[in-house]
Amino acid sequence: MCRWLAYSGAPIFLDEVLFKTDHSLIDQSLHASDPLSTTNGDGFGIGWYGQREVPGVYKDIRPAWNDSNLQALATQIESRMFMAHVRATTGSPVQRTNCHPFSYENWLFLHNGLVNEYDLLRRDLLLGISPDLFASIHGTTDSELLFMLALTFGMMGDVKAGLERMAGFVEDAAERHGVDEALQMTLGVSNGESLFAVRYSTRGESRSLYHSASREGTMEIAPDAGRFSRDARAIVSEPLSNLEDEWVPVPEASFIEIMHGDVKCEPFAPITP
């Protein structure tokens, strides 16, 4: 599987989060707590919002711990909202176009999990994507197709409904092909104004996901940064510190929205087409 994090709040330098904590995302790329994938070395990516309307994105196929360009950029990039991902492939090739986050206009999207028996379902999923979005597919992952399907089903207008329709579409295709346990996913999504996250799996045993409970909890992702606003919040695959009280597990089958420090959690239920 993979590990990822997302941050919203006063601008901080990316290296404070990616490199400087004891259990930073770079440390997780080597020593994740998930027993299914303790090493996530099949590429990485960062997406950040600055002064432009669209986010910047940098990603590569090197292991995150072995890319000097990433460390050099992270020491210079300061952002109020960013997402980062370290990848462990579930079968698709290790190539730059398969690294997360994926972007479209002002949107960023990343995924930890898989579509079960993706090779069998891939054709049906591709045919569900809007023709207007088809040329925006650049890689071969199930994750990128989930993003394009969510956009097809209206995520830009209603994030939760678009993601629920995407999940319902995938599960419907899986049922028609006799595939069990179609989806396993924690999703991170941003439009530059809010952070969104989903924890869901068809089986009901999803990968871990947490959000910080307060400014004080968020500070643990970068304790030396020193410039956290009261509305600073983070979402992580696993806590970056041992302060468990400061990190709230996202419930199974849940949708999270974080905006200006407010955290809203709602049930997430796939909508069958």
C-alpha positions as CSV (number, residue, x, y, z in Angstrom):
1,M,0.0,0.0,0.0
2,C,1.1,3.6,0.4
3,R,1.4,6.4,3.0
4,W,0.3,10.0,2.6
5,L,-0.4,13.3,4.5
6,A,-2.2,16.5,3.8
7,Y,-1.9,19.9,5.6
8,S,-4.0,23.1,5.8
9,G,-3.1,26.2,7.8
10,A,-0.5,29.0,8.0
11,P,2.3,28.5,5.4
12,I,5.1,26.2,6.6
13,F,8.1,24.8,4.7
14,L,7.6,21.3,3.4
15,D,10.8,20.0,4.7
16,E,9.6,20.6,8.3
17,V,6.9,17.9,7.7
18,L,8.6,15.6,5.2
19,F,12.0,15.2,6.8
20,K,12.4,16.7,10.3
21,T,10.1,14.7,12.5
22,D,11.0,11.4,14.1
23,H,8.3,9.6,12.1
24,S,8.1,11.9,9.1
25,L,6.6,10.8,5.8
26,I,10.1,10.1,4.6
27,D,10.7,7.9,7.6
28,Q,7.4,6.1,6.8
29,S,8.6,5.4,3.3
30,L,11.2,3.2,4.9
31,H,9.6,2.2,8.2
32,A,5.8,2.4,7.9
33,S,3.8,0.8,10.7
34,D,1.5,-1.0,8.2
35,P,2.6,-4.6,8.4
36,L,1.4,-5.2,4.8
37,S,3.9,-2.6,3.4
38,T,6.5,-1.3,5.7
39,T,8.6,0.0,2.8
40,N,7.1,2.5,0.3
41,G,9.9,3.0,-2.3
42,D,8.1,2.9,-5.6
43,G,8.0,6.7,-6.1
44,F,6.7,9.7,-4.4
45,G,5.0,13.0,-5.0
46,I,4.1,16.4,-3.5
47,G,1.4,18.8,-4.5
48,W,1.2,22.3,-3.1
49,Y,-0.8,25.5,-3.4
50,G,0.9,28.9,-3.7
51,Q,0.1,32.1,-5.5
52,R,-1.2,30.5,-8.7
53,E,-4.7,29.2,-9.4
54,V,-3.4,25.7,-10.0
55,P,-1.1,23.7,-7.6
56,G,2.5,22.9,-8.2
57,V,3.3,19.2,-8.4
58,Y,6.7,17.4,-8.2
59,K,7.0,13.6,-8.4
60,D,9.5,11.0,-9.4
61,I,10.1,7.2,-9.4
62,R,13.1,7.3,-7.0
63,P,12.5,6.3,-3.4
64,A,11.6,9.5,-1.4
65,W,14.5,8.9,0.9
66,N,17.0,8.9,-2.0
67,D,16.0,12.0,-4.0
68,S,18.2,15.0,-3.3
69,N,16.0,17.2,-5.5
70,L,13.0,16.6,-3.2
71,Q,15.0,17.7,-0.1
72,A,16.3,20.8,-1.9
73,L,12.8,21.8,-3.1
74,A,11.2,21.1,0.2
75,T,13.6,23.5,2.0
76,Q,12.4,26.3,-0.3
77,I,8.7,25.6,-0.9
78,E,6.4,27.2,1.7
79,S,2.7,26.4,1.4
80,R,-0.6,26.9,3.3
81,M,-2.0,23.7,1.8
82,F,-0.2,20.7,0.5
83,M,-0.3,16.9,0.0
84,A,2.5,14.3,-0.1
85,H,2.5,10.6,-1.0
86,V,5.0,7.7,-0.9
87,R,4.1,4.8,-3.1
88,A,4.1,1.0,-2.8
89,T,2.7,-0.3,-6.1
90,T,0.0,-2.9,-6.1
91,G,1.0,-4.1,-9.6
92,S,1.1,-1.1,-11.9
93,P,4.5,-0.1,-13.3
94,V,6.9,2.2,-11.4
95,Q,6.7,5.3,-13.6
96,R,6.4,9.0,-13.0
97,T,2.8,9.1,-14.4
98,N,1.7,6.6,-11.9
99,C,3.0,8.6,-8.9
100,H,0.6,10.5,-6.7
101,P,-0.8,13.1,-6.3
102,F,-2.8,13.4,-9.6
103,S,-3.9,16.8,-10.6
104,Y,-6.6,18.3,-12.8
105,E,-7.1,22.1,-12.9
106,N,-7.1,23.2,-9.3
107,W,-7.7,19.7,-7.9
108,L,-5.3,17.3,-6.3
109,F,-6.1,13.6,-5.5
110,L,-4.1,10.8,-3.9
111,H,-5.0,7.3,-2.8
112,N,-3.9,4.5,-0.5
113,G,-5.4,1.1,-1.4
114,L,-6.5,-0.7,-4.6
115,V,-9.3,-1.8,-6.9
116,N,-9.4,-5.6,-6.5
117,E,-8.8,-7.5,-9.8
118,Y,-8.1,-4.2,-11.5
119,D,-7.0,-5.8,-14.8
120,L,-10.4,-7.5,-15.1
121,L,-12.4,-4.3,-14.3
122,R,-10.2,-1.8,-16.0
123,R,-12.0,-1.7,-19.4
124,D,-15.4,-1.1,-17.8
125,L,-14.0,1.6,-15.6
126,L,-12.3,3.3,-18.5
127,L,-15.6,3.4,-20.4
128,G,-17.3,5.2,-17.5
129,I,-15.0,8.2,-17.8
130,S,-16.3,11.3,-19.6
131,P,-14.9,11.8,-23.1
132,D,-13.9,15.3,-22.0
133,L,-11.6,13.8,-19.4
134,F,-10.2,10.9,-21.2
135,A,-7.2,12.7,-22.6
136,S,-6.2,13.7,-19.1
137,I,-5.3,10.1,-18.2
138,H,-1.6,9.8,-18.4
139,G,-0.7,6.7,-16.3
140,T,-2.0,3.1,-15.8
141,T,-3.1,3.0,-12.1
142,D,-6.4,2.2,-10.6
143,S,-5.9,5.4,-8.5
144,E,-5.9,7.7,-11.5
145,L,-9.0,6.1,-12.9
146,L,-10.8,6.6,-9.5
147,F,-9.9,10.3,-9.8
148,M,-11.2,10.6,-13.3
149,L,-14.4,8.7,-12.4
150,A,-15.0,11.0,-9.4
151,L,-14.6,14.1,-11.7
152,T,-16.9,12.4,-14.2
153,F,-19.5,12.0,-11.5
154,G,-19.5,15.6,-10.4
155,M,-16.9,15.9,-7.7
156,M,-16.0,19.5,-8.7
157,G,-19.6,20.5,-7.8
158,D,-20.3,18.2,-4.9
159,V,-17.1,16.4,-3.6
160,K,-18.8,13.8,-1.4
161,A,-21.5,12.9,-3.9
162,G,-18.9,12.6,-6.7
163,L,-16.8,10.3,-4.6
164,E,-19.8,8.2,-3.5
165,R,-20.9,7.8,-7.1
166,M,-17.4,6.8,-8.1
167,A,-17.3,4.1,-5.4
168,G,-20.8,2.9,-6.4
169,F,-19.8,2.6,-10.0
170,V,-16.7,0.6,-9.2
171,E,-18.6,-1.8,-6.9
172,D,-21.3,-2.2,-9.4
173,A,-18.7,-3.2,-12.1
174,A,-17.1,-5.6,-9.7
175,E,-20.4,-7.2,-8.8
176,R,-21.1,-7.8,-12.5
177,H,-17.8,-9.5,-12.9
178,G,-18.1,-11.5,-9.7
179,V,-15.2,-9.7,-8.0
180,D,-15.4,-9.6,-4.2
181,E,-14.0,-6.8,-2.0
182,A,-13.9,-4.4,-4.9
183,L,-12.5,-1.3,-3.1
184,Q,-9.9,-0.5,-0.5
185,M,-9.2,3.2,-0.2
186,T,-8.2,6.1,1.9
187,L,-8.4,9.2,-0.3
188,G,-7.1,12.7,0.0
189,V,-8.5,15.4,-2.2
190,S,-8.1,19.2,-2.3
191,N,-9.4,22.1,-4.4
192,G,-7.0,24.6,-2.8
193,E,-9.7,25.9,-0.4
194,S,-10.5,22.7,1.6
195,L,-9.1,19.3,2.4
196,F,-11.3,16.3,1.9
197,A,-10.6,12.7,2.9
198,V,-12.4,9.3,2.7
199,R,-11.8,6.1,4.6
200,Y,-13.8,3.3,3.0
201,S,-13.5,-0.3,1.8
202,T,-16.1,-2.8,0.5
203,R,-15.0,-5.3,3.2
204,G,-15.3,-2.7,5.9
205,E,-11.7,-3.1,7.1
206,S,-10.0,0.0,5.7
207,R,-6.4,1.2,6.0
208,S,-5.7,3.6,8.8
209,L,-6.4,7.3,8.6
210,Y,-6.2,10.1,11.2
211,H,-6.8,13.8,11.5
212,S,-5.3,16.2,14.0
213,A,-7.6,17.3,16.8
214,S,-6.2,20.8,17.3
215,R,-3.5,23.2,16.5
216,E,-1.4,21.5,19.2
217,G,-1.8,18.2,17.5
218,T,-1.0,19.5,14.1
219,M,2.2,21.1,15.5
220,E,3.5,17.6,16.0
221,I,4.0,17.1,12.3
222,A,6.6,19.8,12.4
223,P,7.5,20.8,16.0
224,D,10.3,23.1,15.0
225,A,8.4,25.1,12.4
226,G,7.1,27.6,15.0
227,R,4.4,29.2,12.8
228,F,1.2,27.3,13.2
229,S,-2.1,29.2,12.9
230,R,-5.0,28.3,15.2
231,D,-6.8,26.7,12.3
232,A,-3.9,24.4,11.3
233,R,-5.0,20.8,10.7
234,A,-3.5,17.7,9.1
235,I,-4.7,14.3,7.8
236,V,-2.2,11.4,7.9
237,S,-2.1,7.7,7.1
238,E,-0.4,7.2,10.5
239,P,0.5,9.6,13.3
240,L,3.8,11.4,12.9
241,S,4.3,11.3,16.7
242,N,3.4,9.3,19.8
243,L,0.8,11.8,21.0
244,E,-2.1,9.5,20.3
245,D,-4.6,11.8,22.1
246,E,-3.9,14.5,19.5
247,W,-4.8,12.3,16.5
248,V,-8.4,11.2,15.9
249,P,-8.9,7.9,14.0
250,V,-11.2,8.6,11.0
251,P,-14.2,6.2,11.5
252,E,-14.8,3.4,9.0
253,A,-16.9,4.5,6.0
254,S,-16.4,8.2,6.6
255,F,-16.0,11.4,4.6
256,I,-14.0,14.3,6.1
257,E,-13.9,18.0,5.2
258,I,-11.5,20.4,6.7
259,M,-11.9,24.1,6.1
260,H,-10.4,27.0,8.1
261,G,-9.7,24.5,11.0
262,D,-13.2,23.1,11.2
263,V,-13.4,19.3,10.8
264,K,-16.7,17.9,9.6
265,C,-17.1,14.1,9.5
266,E,-20.0,12.4,7.7
267,P,-20.9,8.8,6.8
268,F,-19.7,7.7,3.4
269,A,-21.9,5.4,1.4
270,P,-21.4,4.4,-2.3
271,I,-24.2,5.4,-4.6
272,T,-25.0,2.7,-7.2
273,P,-25.5,4.1,-10.7
